[in-house]
């Protein structure tokens, strides 16, 4: 692992920030320095198709040039 972006509210690890995909994508792209590609693993919840415009959060991030695969559990 090179870096990690944790998006939770200060003082509450169980509550997200509520960022929209473009804001999240900007933060991820901002972390990609020194030739590092925006590619990695993420919690499998972002791959669920829950009424997002592009199908899933992962699909929306892919449209922003960010690629994730599901993290293996256990």
C-alpha positions in Angstrom: 0.0 0.0 0.0 1.3 3.4 -0.9 -1.5 5.6 0.7 -5.0 5.5 1.9 -7.9 8.0 1.9 -10.3 7.5 4.8 -13.4 9.6 4.4 -15.1 9.7 7.8 -16.4 12.5 10.0 -13.9 13.7 12.6 -14.5 11.8 15.9 -16.8 9.2 14.3 -15.2 6.4 12.3 -18.7 5.0 11.5 -20.1 8.0 9.7 -19.0 9.1 6.2 -18.4 12.6 5.0 -21.2 12.5 2.5 -18.9 13.6 -0.3 -20.2 13.3 -3.9 -18.2 11.3 -6.3 -16.6 14.3 -8.0 -15.3 15.6 -4.7 -14.0 12.1 -3.8 -12.4 11.8 -7.2 -10.6 15.2 -6.8 -9.2 14.1 -3.5 -8.0 10.8 -4.9 -6.4 12.4 -7.9 -4.7 14.9 -5.6 -3.0 12.0 -3.8 -1.6 10.6 -7.0 1.9 12.0 -7.2 5.2 10.7 -8.4 3.6 8.9 -11.4 1.3 6.8 -9.2 -1.9 5.7 -11.0 -5.4 6.1 -9.4 -5.8 2.4 -9.0 -6.3 0.2 -6.0 -8.7 -1.8 -3.8 -11.8 -0.6 -2.0 -14.5 -2.0 0.2 -16.9 -4.1 -1.8 -19.8 -1.8 -0.9 -18.8 0.7 -3.6 -19.5 -2.0 -6.2 -23.2 -2.4 -5.2 -25.7 -1.1 -7.7 -27.7 1.2 -5.5 -29.4 3.7 -7.8 -26.3 5.6 -8.8 -26.3 7.3 -12.2 -23.5 5.1 -13.6 -24.6 1.9 -11.8 -22.4 1.9 -8.7 -20.0 4.2 -7.0 -17.1 2.2 -8.5 -18.6 2.8 -12.0 -18.9 6.5 -11.4 -15.3 6.7 -10.2 -14.2 4.8 -13.3 -15.8 7.6 -15.4 -13.5 10.0 -13.4 -10.4 7.8 -14.3 -10.1 6.0 -11.0 -10.1 2.2 -10.9 -10.8 0.0 -8.0 -11.2 -3.7 -7.5 -12.9 -5.3 -4.5 -10.6 -5.8 -1.4 -10.5 -9.4 -0.3 -12.1 -10.0 3.0 -10.5 -11.9 5.9 
